[in-house]
Amino acid sequence: MKKETLLVSILFSIAVISFVAPLRAEALTLTPVRYEISGDPGTTITEDVTLINETKTTQTYYASFANFEAQGDTGSPTFVDPKDDLGTWISTTQASVVLRAGEQKVIPFTITIPRDAEPGGHFAALFWGTSPGKIPGEVSVGAKTGVLILLSVNGDVKESAGLVDFKLHNGQWAYRSLPVGFQYRFSNQGGDRVKPTGSVVIRSLLGWKVASVNANQYDGNVLPNTTRKFTPEWSKQYSVSEKDQQNENKKAYSFFGSVKEEWHNFALGIFQARVEASFGNAQQLVKSDRVFFIVFPVELIVVCLIIAIPLFFILRYAIRRYNRYIINKARRLVDAQK
């Protein structure tokens, strides 16, 4: 999965799940798409957001705010009216802005942190839409797009997180080629978001390091009191999702197509993998149990055997003929010297 610009209004789930993908709706682009900031209680933080009207007409955009929280283990957001917390601490210098076709403007916004704000994580979204109104009450009235604001209020914040489990994608343990997908869940019971960093380390059965893949490729955050699923993968030519899509399409089997696929996504052997990640200010290290899997490219090996077996006999025959030639030549030299 790559970073991409979304063309749907508030349904920018990929952006919120990964906290990194650009957000767009009705050709309105906001940049940056995410703010990860911190501040002390009683202080005011000022930031800027750039609005770009990529339509061919003049548009008026209106600001609105929402708090959000993650639901499920995918990190999908739930937006709620900001009756308190961060959504009510944000204000913009302009409640609306008019942009001509292709025009862009930088709009400042401020976050005023109350003196009695609870230390830890506070999360909200700043929306700009083609109609006035708050999220989610008038979502259907006009197109809206937004940026995520992840605020950490400084103070004594509890850090408590760790791995829940580590598995192979869909429980599959036998493969004919890469990609190999993994899945782990990370639980955060602390007071602020955490962002696991580290790798899925892949080793041979004997312990030799074969590969290392990013355990959090898209910089996903785990919000307080939630558990989030991450899906790293060991891949070369294409991703696990693309492979799953191929399987769903159920294309006609092709022996030589399989050979080509196994060649470009080659791996062979029995492997072990584990997550080695860290989190928090203290970079606490966590490791998962090992999982084992095998990659055996059947069609490619058949082709190699078809080529190798005749070649072996040809080489053996050639070596024997050469040896006989050398022996006969040596005998002739000996006979000539008598």
ABEGO torsion letter per residue (X at the ends): XBBBBBABBABBAAAAAAGABBBBBGGBBBOBABBBBBBBBGBBBBBBBBBBBABABBBBBBBBBBBBBBBEAAGBBBBBBBABEAAAABBBABABBBBBBGBBBBBBBBBBBBAABBBEBBBBBBBBBABBEBOAAAAAABBBBBBBBBBBBBEBBBBBBEBABBBBBGGBABBABOBBBBBBBBBBABABBBBBBEBBBBBBAAGBBABBBBABAAGBBBBBGBBBBBBBBBBAABBAAAAAAAAAAGBBBBAAAAAAAAAAABBBEBBBBBBBBBBEAAGBBBBBBBBBBBBBBAAAAAAAAAAAAAAAAAAAAAAAAAAAAAAAAAAAAAAAAX
